[in-house]
């Protein structure tokens, strides 16, 4: 009898969750599309700027940052087979990988706007602005990266990204988000809008799985390059330069951000 009661209740909950997910996706698509449309009207476009939504400066920088980010990820994942941590997939050629990456860039850019906007706006506009005002640039960037990593802890503990290594996965994801968060924060400060961070996040999520499939799955994703500890150390060296620019005061939060304490 209990089973007969639980089955329809469970199915109903699943249906509600699917409706909720569909509704949230629809709202993200609608909201992001609205922002894009508003860019075509000068008056409305100017009103987006205080909210870090006006993508009108740093377009060349964003393009360069995308190429730099892809190159950095590619080199990091390529070091796994080079150091004997994985084996390259012989079924896919390097040319095919290049074509896949090139075709995935538009997907990462446009699909990323819809999927990652809410997360990036919360972290890189609202929380980043608060932490910068409270702690300063460097400490604000670093603390934001730690918070972002801990926010991922529940899904990492359930096996996401670091399958079979829940505890070490949670420990590893935090320095990973701290390091890549430096790139995202720098991009927001450089351009005065959240869109470069949204795009980079989309690029990261679309290209990283391709690199894993081509360069091979390491025995442990924690003790490896890419999203592992070795990759974090490598990317950390590059992130240190960006952090130095923030430390030196060369990169600051745009004064026109409208969020007030």
N, C-alpha and C positions, 0 to 999 in steps of 0.2 A: 504493500500500500504506500509506504514511504517513497519507494522508487517511482511509483506512478505519479506521485505528487511532485517529486523533484524534477523529473524529466521535463514536463511542460514549463515549470518555473524557470529552469535553466535555459531552455530554448527561448523563452520570452526575454530573459536578461540578455542573451546573446543578440537577439533581434534589436533590443533597445540600444545596446552598445554599438551595433552596426549603424543604426540610424543616427546616433550621436556622432560617430566618426564621420559619417557622410555629411552631416550638418556642419560640423567644424571645418571639414575640407571645403565645403561650399562657401562658408563665411570667409575663409582665407583667400580663396580664389576671387571672390567678389571684392573684398577689401583691397587686395593687391592690384586687381584690375582697375579699380576706382582711382588709386594713386597714380597709376600709369596714365590713365586718361586725363587726370588733372594736370599732368605735365605739359599738355598741349595748349593750355591757356596760361598766358603770362601772369595774369593777376593771381590765379589759383596756384600757379607754380611757385610764386614768391611766398605765398602763405604756407607752403609746405616746408620751407627752409628752416624755420625755428624748431620744427619737429624732426629734423634730420631725415627728411623724406625727399628733398629736392636733389635729384641727381644731375647737377649742372656744372660740376667742377671735378677735376681729377679723373676724367674718363681715360686719358692716356695712361695715367698711373694705375688705374684699375686693370686695364688691359695688360700692362707690364707685370702687375702683381699676380694676375691669373697665370701667366706663363712661368713666372718665378715659382709659384706655388706648385704647379704641375711638375716642373723640373725637379724641385726639392723632393716631392713625394716619389717621383720615378727613381731618382738616385738612391733614396733610402730603401725602397723595396728591392731594388736591383742588388743591393749589398747582401741580401739574404743568401742567394745562390753563390755569390762570389766568396762568401765566408763559409760555405758548406752547411748553411742552416736550412736550405730548401733546394728543390730541383726545378729548373725551368720547364714549363709545359711545352713539350716538343710538338704538340698538335697545333700550336699557334705561332706564327712567325712574328718577328719584330715589326715588320711592315703592317701586318694585320693589327697588332697592338696599337701602332701609331694611328691607323685609320679609326679604330674604335675610340681612341682618346679624342681625336679631332671631332668625330661625330657626337661624342658625349658632351663636349664643351657647351654647345647651344642648349642641350638638355639640362646640364648643370646650372646654366645661367637662368633660363626661363622657368624650368620646373622648380629650381631652387627658390625663386622669388615666392612661389605659392606655398611651398612646403616649409621653408625655413624662416620666413619673414617674422612670424610671431615670436619665435625663440630668440632670434637675433635682435629684434627691436626691444625685447625685455632686457636682454643682457647688455647690448652695446649702446643703447640709448638711455633707458631708465636707470638701470643699476650702475652702469659705468659712470654716468654723470653724477650719481649720488656718491659713489665711492671716491671719485676724483675730488669732489668737493670736500669730503670728510678726511681723506687720507693722502691726497696728492696723486700725481700721475703714476709713478712706478708701483707704489704699494697698492693703489687702486686696481691697476692692471693685474697684478699678481694675485690679489685676493679674489678678484672676479674670476680668474682662471680656476682657482681652487674651488670656489662655490659652484662653478659650472661643472667641474669634474664630480663633485659630491652629488650634484643633482642627477648625474647619470648612474650613481651607485646602484639603485634598485634593479635597473635593467641589466647592468653589467653582472651583478650577482646572480641573475637568472640565466646567464650564459651569452649575452649579447657581446659581440666583438672578441671576447676572450673565452671561447668555449672550453669547458672543463677546468677553468682556472678562476673561479668566482672571487676568491679573496684577493689573489694577486692581481686579478683584473681590475678590481675596485681601486687597489693601491696604484696600479699603472695608469688608469684613465685620468687620474687627477693631474699628474705632471704633464700628460699629453695635452689635456685641455688648457693647462696653464701656458704651455709653449705655443700652441697654435692660436690661443687667445691673444697673445701678444701681436701676432700678425693681423688679426681681425681688429683689435683696438687701434693699432697704428693706422690701418686703412680708414677707419671711421674718422679719426682725428685729421688725417691728411685730406680727406675729401669733404668732411662735414656732413656726411650722410651715412645711413646704415647699409645702403645697397651693396657696397663692395664686400662687406662682411657676409651678407646674405648670399651673394654669388659665390664667394670662396667656400662657404659651407656646402653649397650645392655641388661645386666642383669636387670637393673632398669626398662627399658621399657617393658621387657617381664614378669617380676614377679609381679610388682605393680598391674596390672589389676587383676591377679589371687587372690592377697591378698584382694583386694576390693570386689571381688565377694564372697569370702569365709567369710570374717569377716563383710561383710555388708556395704551398702552405708550409710554414715552418712547424717543427715539432711542438714548439711553444710560441704563441704569439706575444707572450710577455717578454721572453728572453730572445728578442729578435729585432731586426730593423723594421721600418714601417711604423706601426702603431705600438711597437714594443719599446722596452727600455733603451735599447741601442739606438733605435730611430729617434726617440725622444732626445737623447743626448746629442745626436747629430743635428737635429733641427733646433735644439736649444742653443747651439753655437751660432746659428744664423739669427735666431730670435734675439740674441744678446745685443746685436747691433741695433735692431729696432728699439729695444728697450733703452739702449744708451741714448738714442735720439729723444726719447721721452724724458729721461733723466736730465739731459742737458737743457731741457725746456724748448727744444726745437719743435716738438709736437705737443699741442695743447688742445683741450676741448674747445670747439668753436664757441665764441662768445655769444653767438646768436641762438644757441640752444635755449629753448624756452622753459625748460624744467626748473622750478624754483624749490629751494629748501623750505 
